[in-house]
């Protein structure tokens, strides 16, 4: 304030704030749907963005049971298993197709040689005949929808196939990526980062030139949680003696600048600059950090930790779910499973109110309130893994258990 003659007080003029710079539009690869909001890659997965394509699809949760070679189908309205059907050997994930018309069960057969994909019609919830496919541990789709990417984990290979018939188109060998399994894609669709579970690294794949751009070894934190401990109790941490990590799921930040990589041996998420392909941080989350799922508004990342560093864990372990605020990079909530458990992989309900996760070592599925963390359980088959919730909002699917955009 300034004083004028006659003691009257007037407001000093204030300069108008400079208008915020508008982010440049994203130039995508040909054939890829446009990016509507360059600041939020998840802008089209909100509850009001259900595609007309999924109108009439049954509201169901499809749970692949690795040990019992079947799929449990849950009606979320009644919280009951309403169907169970046999699929191929060792089903790992249920994967929505790019066009949202088919759910594919990836039966990788765990080195038995009889891998297959089982199609499910989401309008009826019923499976079709298996399609023989070599070693399909997981599956993704190119952003332009022209290819399914079968992740042939045991072969160190990515097989690009016709997204409808699964006929082979071409393959990219990834020899230095042991345990290649999960991926996410750049905002413009030009590259993907795949995790290498058994090499503690990432592989960067150029989807335009169809080649490996390089590998990134992930550095381990100085400490992690002690096996079998309660992460919230005093003395739960120990010096991390693991020389390499065991990266699992990976998800991009809303602005596309960072990737979060769940690491089962590091007990948290590595933060990676994808464009420059370098590690820029680490965030502790829980014992055996495994699955990553964004909230429907793109503000939070739900981080599932299955309670052990071991590939085959015990029942009732110290599993938990942490909530990361994308904007601050901080953990804002942590929800342990009451009585212990093993939250693994899944997705968020269409309305955003529930996070559904498989209980890998406990033969259950968890439904978790995304506001309070309260959990309910549904008994399913043996060793549930990558479940999907259907329908989900979004224009197209990039694969896994529903990486929609």
FENPE-V601382 format. One record per backbone hydrogen bond with DSSP energy under -1.0 kcal/mol. NH is the residue of the N-H (numbers start at 0). CO is the residue of the C=O. E is the energy in kcal/mol with one decimal. If there is no record, write none. Layout:
((NH & CO & E) (NH & CO & E))
This chain:
((1 & 9 & -1.3) (3 & 7 & -2.3) (6 & 3 & -1.1) (9 & 1 & -1.3) (28 & 187 & -1.8) (31 & 28 & -1.8) (39 & 36 & -1.8) (40 & 253 & -2.8) (42 & 39 & -1.8) (44 & 41 & -1.7) (48 & 45 & -2.2) (53 & 50 & -1.4) (54 & 51 & -1.2) (56 & 53 & -2.3) (57 & 121 & -2.3) (59 & 389 & -2.4) (60 & 73 & -2.1) (61 & 387 & -2.6) (62 & 71 & -2.8) (64 & 69 & -3.2) (65 & 382 & -2.4) (66 & 381 & -2.0) (67 & 381 & -1.2) (68 & 64 & -1.1) (69 & 64 & -1.1) (70 & 84 & -2.5) (71 & 62 & -2.5) (72 & 82 & -3.0) (73 & 60 & -2.8) (74 & 79 & -2.6) (78 & 74 & -2.1) (79 & 74 & -1.0) (81 & 72 & -2.7) (82 & 72 & -1.1) (84 & 70 & -1.8) (86 & 68 & -1.9) (91 & 105 & -3.3) (93 & 385 & -2.2) (94 & 103 & -3.2) (96 & 101 & -2.8) (99 & 96 & -1.7) (102 & 119 & -2.2) (103 & 94 & -3.1) (104 & 117 & -2.7) (105 & 92 & -2.7) (106 & 115 & -2.7) (107 & 89 & -1.3) (108 & 88 & -2.0) (115 & 106 & -2.5) (116 & 130 & -2.3) (117 & 104 & -2.0) (119 & 102 & -2.5) (120 & 125 & -2.6) (124 & 120 & -3.2) (127 & 118 & -3.0) (130 & 116 & -2.9) (132 & 114 & -1.4) (136 & 134 & -1.7) (136 & 150 & -1.8) (139 & 148 & -2.2) (140 & 397 & -1.7) (141 & 146 & -2.3) (144 & 141 & -2.7) (147 & 160 & -3.0) (148 & 139 & -4.0) (149 & 158 & -3.1) (150 & 137 & -2.6) (151 & 149 & -1.2) (151 & 156 & -1.9) (152 & 150 & -1.6) (155 & 152 & -1.3) (156 & 151 & -1.6) (157 & 171 & -2.4) (158 & 149 & -2.7) (159 & 169 & -3.0) (160 & 147 & -3.0) (161 & 166 & -3.0) (165 & 161 & -1.9) (168 & 159 & -3.1) (169 & 159 & -1.6) (171 & 157 & -2.5) (173 & 155 & -3.0) (176 & 173 & -1.7) (179 & 176 & -1.1) (180 & 194 & -1.6) (183 & 192 & -1.4) (185 & 190 & -2.7) (188 & 185 & -1.3) (191 & 204 & -1.8) (192 & 183 & -2.4) (193 & 202 & -2.8) (194 & 181 & -2.6) (195 & 200 & -2.8) (196 & 178 & -1.9) (197 & 177 & -2.1) (198 & 195 & -1.1) (199 & 195 & -1.1) (200 & 195 & -1.4) (201 & 215 & -1.9) (202 & 193 & -2.7) (203 & 213 & -2.6) (204 & 191 & -2.9) (205 & 210 & -3.0) (206 & 189 & -2.0) (210 & 205 & -1.5) (212 & 203 & -3.3) (215 & 201 & -2.2) (217 & 199 & -2.3) (223 & 237 & -2.2) (225 & 235 & -3.7) (228 & 225 & -2.3) (232 & 229 & -2.1) (235 & 232 & -1.2) (237 & 223 & -2.9) (239 & 221 & -2.5) (247 & 261 & -3.5) (248 & 289 & -1.8) (250 & 259 & -2.2) (252 & 257 & -2.9) (255 & 252 & -1.8) (258 & 271 & -2.2) (259 & 250 & -3.3) (260 & 269 & -2.5) (261 & 248 & -2.4) (262 & 267 & -2.3) (263 & 245 & -2.1) (266 & 262 & -1.5) (267 & 262 & -1.1) (268 & 282 & -2.7) (269 & 260 & -2.4) (270 & 280 & -2.8) (271 & 258 & -2.5) (272 & 277 & -3.1) (277 & 272 & -1.6) (279 & 270 & -3.2) (280 & 270 & -1.3) (282 & 268 & -2.4) (284 & 266 & -2.6) (289 & 303 & -3.6) (290 & 303 & -1.2) (292 & 301 & -2.1) (294 & 299 & -2.7) (297 & 294 & -1.7) (300 & 323 & -2.2) (301 & 292 & -3.4) (302 & 321 & -3.1) (303 & 290 & -2.8) (304 & 319 & -2.9) (305 & 287 & -2.2) (306 & 286 & -2.5) (318 & 316 & -2.1) (319 & 304 & -2.3) (320 & 334 & -1.7) (321 & 302 & -2.6) (322 & 332 & -2.6) (323 & 300 & -2.7) (324 & 329 & -2.9) (325 & 298 & -2.3) (328 & 324 & -2.7) (331 & 322 & -3.0) (334 & 320 & -3.6) (336 & 318 & -2.4) (339 & 336 & -2.6) (340 & 316 & -3.1) (343 & 357 & -2.3) (346 & 355 & -2.0) (348 & 353 & -2.9) (351 & 348 & -1.5) (354 & 367 & -2.7) (355 & 346 & -3.1) (356 & 365 & -2.2) (357 & 344 & -2.3) (358 & 363 & -3.3) (359 & 341 & -1.8) (361 & 358 & -1.6) (362 & 358 & -1.0) (364 & 377 & -2.1) (365 & 356 & -3.3) (366 & 375 & -2.6) (367 & 354 & -2.7) (368 & 373 & -2.8) (369 & 352 & -2.2) (372 & 368 & -2.7) (375 & 366 & -1.9) (377 & 364 & -2.1) (379 & 362 & -2.0) (384 & 63 & -2.3) (385 & 91 & -2.8) (386 & 384 & -1.8) (387 & 61 & -2.0) (389 & 59 & -2.8) (393 & 48 & -2.0) (396 & 97 & -1.0) (397 & 402 & -2.4) (399 & 138 & -2.8) (401 & 398 & -1.8) (402 & 398 & -2.6) (403 & 401 & -1.6) (404 & 395 & -2.0))
